[in-house]
Amino acid sequence: MTKLSAHLQNSRLVLDEAPAPSSDPPPLQPGLEDEGEELEEELDLDEEELIQLEAVIEESIQQIERGEGIDAREALAEMWALLK
């Protein structure tokens, strides 16, 4: 199994290291490491920016609940296309 590592940069998810090219993408198993306060410190957000971030996350959750998100397969296909 290939493990991908990424970070947020300018509101975009950026892979830390691109996986080796392959004709067939390996199966992905999503995982989330909770960095808690460490992540908050790394982002270096002031109180207003943190409130804005939380509002954007809440809006994203509501969009998904309303069915406005995209299918995970579609999102992964778009990510794999960027790696080619």
Backbone as CSV, one residue per row, in Angstrom:
resi,resn,N_x,N_y,N_z,CA_x,CA_y,CA_z,C_x,C_y,C_z
1,MET,0.846,-1.170,0.000,0.000,0.000,0.000,0.894,1.236,0.000
2,THR,0.519,2.231,-0.810,1.257,3.480,-0.891,0.686,4.465,0.107
3,LYS,1.550,5.064,0.908,1.109,6.061,1.876,1.460,7.430,1.324
4,LEU,0.462,8.290,1.222,0.677,9.647,0.747,0.657,10.593,1.926
5,SER,1.525,11.571,1.871,1.590,12.586,2.913,1.422,13.944,2.245
6,ALA,0.628,14.811,2.853,0.357,16.112,2.249,0.213,17.169,3.336
7,HIS,0.254,18.419,2.909,0.042,19.542,3.821,-0.760,20.618,3.106
8,LEU,-1.312,21.542,3.875,-2.044,22.659,3.297,-1.082,23.793,2.977
9,GLN,-1.207,24.338,1.773,-0.390,25.469,1.371,-1.284,26.415,0.577
10,ASN,-1.456,27.621,1.071,-2.322,28.602,0.411,-3.694,28.015,0.107
11,SER,-4.282,27.368,1.100,-5.627,26.766,1.002,-5.712,25.620,0.001
12,ARG,-4.581,25.026,-0.354,-4.578,23.881,-1.273,-3.843,22.720,-0.617
13,LEU,-4.310,21.513,-0.915,-3.662,20.311,-0.431,-2.501,19.990,-1.354
14,VAL,-1.280,19.916,-0.803,-0.074,19.695,-1.594,0.604,18.413,-1.111
15,LEU,0.853,17.495,-2.048,1.556,16.264,-1.690,2.983,16.593,-1.279
16,ASP,3.458,15.966,-0.199,4.828,16.179,0.244,5.812,15.511,-0.703
17,GLU,5.424,14.374,-1.241,6.282,13.657,-2.190,5.385,12.880,-3.134
18,ALA,5.610,13.049,-4.421,4.778,12.355,-5.404,5.122,10.864,-5.407
19,PRO,4.112,9.999,-5.491,4.384,8.567,-5.564,4.983,8.202,-6.917
20,ALA,5.640,7.059,-6.955,6.217,6.590,-8.213,5.108,6.369,-9.230
21,PRO,5.358,6.704,-10.505,4.321,6.502,-11.523,3.930,5.032,-11.635
22,SER,2.670,4.807,-11.929,2.156,3.456,-12.057,1.042,3.461,-13.091
23,SER,0.908,2.352,-13.818,-0.162,2.293,-14.805,-1.521,2.176,-14.127
24,ASP,-1.585,1.477,-13.006,-2.820,1.355,-12.240,-2.598,1.962,-10.859
25,PRO,-3.452,2.909,-10.479,-3.270,3.491,-9.145,-3.519,2.449,-8.066
26,PRO,-2.711,2.460,-7.018,-2.915,1.501,-5.935,-4.174,1.860,-5.152
27,PRO,-4.739,0.894,-4.460,-5.915,1.217,-3.646,-5.513,2.181,-2.540
28,LEU,-6.351,3.166,-2.290,-6.067,4.159,-1.263,-6.909,3.885,-0.028
29,GLN,-6.295,4.057,1.112,-7.007,3.949,2.366,-6.803,5.265,3.107
30,PRO,-7.840,6.106,3.154,-7.680,7.399,3.790,-7.404,7.263,5.281
31,GLY,-6.621,8.153,5.785,-6.314,8.190,7.208,-6.134,9.631,7.630
32,LEU,-6.392,9.913,8.875,-6.266,11.273,9.375,-5.542,11.219,10.700
33,GLU,-4.476,11.975,10.782,-3.755,12.084,12.033,-4.169,13.386,12.684
34,ASP,-4.652,13.317,13.898,-5.098,14.502,14.615,-3.902,15.149,15.280
35,GLU,-3.511,16.304,14.752,-2.366,17.012,15.308,-2.800,18.066,16.325
36,GLY,-4.098,18.253,16.477,-4.640,19.140,17.493,-3.974,20.498,17.550
37,GLU,-3.488,20.849,18.727,-2.900,22.170,18.941,-1.647,22.383,18.097
38,GLU,-0.907,21.304,17.800,0.299,21.456,16.982,-0.044,22.024,15.612
39,LEU,-1.121,21.532,15.005,-1.536,22.033,13.707,-1.956,23.488,13.812
40,GLU,-2.701,23.824,14.863,-3.150,25.200,15.056,-1.946,26.138,15.190
41,GLU,-0.922,25.709,15.925,0.284,26.525,16.081,1.027,26.649,14.752
42,GLU,1.091,25.557,13.988,1.791,25.565,12.704,1.121,26.511,11.721
43,LEU,-0.216,26.549,11.755,-0.942,27.434,10.857,-0.757,28.897,11.237
44,ASP,-0.461,29.167,12.493,-0.206,30.519,12.985,-1.359,31.461,12.630
45,LEU,-2.575,31.068,13.009,-3.759,31.856,12.722,-4.112,32.719,13.925
46,ASP,-4.505,33.957,13.652,-5.018,34.769,14.754,-6.469,34.358,15.007
47,GLU,-7.086,34.930,16.021,-8.431,34.509,16.417,-9.442,34.693,15.288
48,GLU,-9.371,35.810,14.567,-10.310,36.067,13.471,-10.130,35.050,12.339
49,GLU,-8.875,34.731,11.996,-8.609,33.759,10.937,-9.090,32.366,11.336
50,LEU,-8.931,32.028,12.613,-9.388,30.730,13.099,-10.911,30.644,13.021
51,ILE,-11.605,31.719,13.356,-13.066,31.758,13.253,-13.489,31.591,11.797
52,GLN,-12.768,32.250,10.877,-13.084,32.124,9.448,-12.864,30.695,8.968
53,LEU,-11.769,30.079,9.394,-11.479,28.692,9.005,-12.575,27.760,9.498
54,GLU,-12.985,27.919,10.743,-14.037,27.078,11.296,-15.349,27.284,10.530
55,ALA,-15.635,28.518,10.113,-16.856,28.799,9.345,-16.807,28.107,7.982
56,VAL,-15.639,28.115,7.335,-15.486,27.460,6.029,-15.653,25.949,6.179
57,ILE,-15.082,25.393,7.226,-15.221,23.951,7.460,-16.688,23.602,7.714
58,GLU,-17.365,24.406,8.529,-18.786,24.161,8.808,-19.613,24.251,7.532
59,GLU,-19.351,25.244,6.682,-20.067,25.380,5.416,-19.811,24.161,4.529
60,SER,-18.578,23.665,4.510,-18.253,22.473,3.722,-19.050,21.269,4.208
61,ILE,-19.160,21.121,5.508,-19.928,20.009,6.072,-21.392,20.134,5.655
62,GLN,-21.932,21.344,5.721,-23.326,21.554,5.322,-23.529,21.270,3.833
63,GLN,-22.570,21.646,2.991,-22.670,21.356,1.557,-22.722,19.852,1.320
64,ILE,-21.899,19.116,2.017,-21.895,17.659,1.872,-23.230,17.089,2.318
65,GLU,-23.757,17.588,3.440,-25.047,17.103,3.934,-26.173,17.409,2.946
66,ARG,-26.038,18.510,2.175,-27.048,18.855,1.180,-26.824,18.105,-0.133
67,GLY,-25.782,17.281,-0.187,-25.504,16.513,-1.399,-24.770,17.306,-2.463
68,GLU,-24.128,18.391,-2.083,-23.431,19.244,-3.044,-21.959,18.889,-3.211
69,GLY,-21.498,17.847,-2.529,-20.103,17.438,-2.667,-19.907,16.587,-3.912
70,ILE,-18.653,16.255,-4.200,-18.388,15.360,-5.318,-18.037,13.981,-4.761
71,ASP,-18.286,12.979,-5.562,-17.998,11.603,-5.200,-16.496,11.432,-4.957
72,ALA,-16.146,10.633,-3.958,-14.734,10.409,-3.632,-13.971,9.835,-4.825
73,ARG,-14.614,8.953,-5.589,-13.937,8.378,-6.760,-13.579,9.468,-7.765
74,GLU,-14.502,10.419,-7.956,-14.246,11.526,-8.875,-13.091,12.396,-8.367
75,ALA,-13.095,12.677,-7.076,-12.016,13.491,-6.501,-10.671,12.780,-6.644
76,LEU,-10.636,11.480,-6.360,-9.388,10.727,-6.481,-8.929,10.651,-7.935
77,ALA,-9.865,10.491,-8.864,-9.504,10.440,-10.279,-8.864,11.767,-10.705
78,GLU,-9.422,12.867,-10.225,-8.847,14.188,-10.541,-7.430,14.313,-9.951
79,MET,-7.231,13.817,-8.733,-5.897,13.888,-8.115,-4.892,13.027,-8.884
80,TRP,-5.306,11.813,-9.282,-4.404,10.947,-10.038,-4.048,11.576,-11.391
81,ALA,-5.008,12.252,-12.019,-4.753,12.909,-13.306,-3.690,13.992,-13.141
82,LEU,-3.673,14.656,-12.010,-2.667,15.698,-11.772,-1.264,15.111,-11.609
83,LEU,-1.174,13.863,-11.178,0.126,13.232,-10.953,0.746,12.690,-12.235
84,LYS,-0.052,12.557,-13.281,0.448,11.978,-14.529,1.217,12.974,-15.325
